[in-house]
Amino acid sequence: MKTVALVTDEISLPIDHDMPPLLHACRAAGLVPEVCDWYDTSVDWSRFDAVVPRSPWTYVDRLPDFLAWCEEVDAATLLLNPLAIARWVLDKHYVADLAARGVPVVPTRFVAPGTDPLPVVREVLAEHQGAKEVVVKPTIGAYSKNVQRFARPLVEEAARYAGKLLDNGAHVMVQPYFESVDRHGETDLIFFEEEFSHSIRKDAMLSPDGTVNVPTLDTRTPREADAEERAVALAALDAAASHLGIERPLLYGRVDLIRDDDGRPVVLELDLCEPSLNLPFTDTGATRFAEALARRLGS
């Protein structure tokens, strides 16, 4: 029987709601799953047939360490999804790569450390006259950590906040805030082997007062993605694989979409390394994931 490490960490495991159904589904698929911490140096990763990052979410504050861990695992056994994915998708500069390949994304401008963010904030608002607010966030992050939205008159406040992030060494993204997310939330689509599995609605996470709503289970509900949303999500997955030149299909992935001011779906985020897959909201998702993993391992 094939052994699989489902990777998390001590802080993140309590909020990994996918883990219980996934463990059960892996066992039902004839696999031997084991929950492991990514920073546990006593683990011999070579003893597993595959290592699958599931919720190692403390990587946000230790990205170089996490990528070094991914390289160690990749040298020892099968890392799923591949190492190239982790190197690319954990920094949101990937949005520019998707846009360059024709994928509709939330319009984004990037600011590097040492650069004055004020002109960029002004340019984003000038380019999107319908936007009443702007979003400022670091390119490396999860669960909307250090993400804030600012009303149009607060241009200088938005720039000062971006400056604080830059002073701490972060690269920064500046985006128009689409009001549709307040009304309709976002649609998160989950795929296994690039086949659509299920989707959910996630409530807006950013409040106008600067607070962030942590995406707990009660902020999510099942939602059926429409054909247009599925097409955009698949285009994003295709662009990712093409850009990286990696073998298809990807074992798993999540694409988060919102609607722009014209009502068209655009990619807000792409998570192909350690996504929450919203398994509690589907009767078949965990089974699909486990069976896809078993097929990949020839089990």
NORWO-V458613 format. One record per backbone hydrogen bond with DSSP energy under -0.5 kcal/mol. CO is the residue of the C=O (numbers start at 1). NH is the residue of the N-H. If there is no record, write none. Layout:
co=[CO;CO]
nh=[NH;NH]
This chain:
co=[2;3;3;4;4;5;5;6;7;7;8;9;10;12;13;15;16;18;19;20;21;22;23;24;25;26;27;31;32;34;36;37;39;40;43;44;45;49;50;51;51;52;55;56;57;58;59;62;63;64;65;66;67;68;69;70;71;72;73;73;77;78;78;80;82;82;83;84;85;86;88;91;92;93;93;94;95;96;97;98;98;99;104;107;109;111;112;115;117;118;119;120;121;122;123;124;128;132;133;134;135;136;137;139;139;142;144;148;150;151;152;154;155;156;157;158;159;160;161;162;163;164;165;166;171;172;173;174;175;176;177;178;179;179;180;181;186;186;187;187;188;189;190;190;191;192;195;198;199;200;201;202;205;205;207;211;212;214;216;217;219;221;223;226;227;228;229;230;231;232;233;234;235;236;237;238;239;240;241;241;250;251;253;254;255;255;256;256;257;258;260;264;266;267;269;270;271;278;279;284;285;286;287;288;289;290;291;292;293;294;295]
nh=[32;49;50;6;34;7;52;36;54;55;38;13;14;15;16;17;19;22;23;24;25;26;27;28;29;31;30;33;4;6;8;40;41;43;45;47;48;78;5;53;80;7;57;59;60;61;62;66;67;68;69;70;71;72;73;74;75;76;76;77;79;51;80;53;85;86;87;88;89;90;91;94;95;96;97;98;99;100;101;101;103;102;267;176;174;172;115;117;121;122;123;124;125;126;127;128;131;152;177;150;175;148;173;92;141;145;147;136;134;154;155;158;159;160;161;162;163;164;165;166;167;168;170;169;139;111;137;109;135;178;179;181;182;183;184;185;188;202;189;257;200;255;197;198;253;195;192;190;223;188;221;186;207;213;210;207;214;216;219;220;203;201;225;230;231;232;233;234;235;236;237;238;239;240;241;242;243;244;245;246;193;193;191;271;189;257;268;269;187;266;263;260;258;106;256;272;254;281;282;288;289;290;291;292;293;294;295;296;297;299;298]
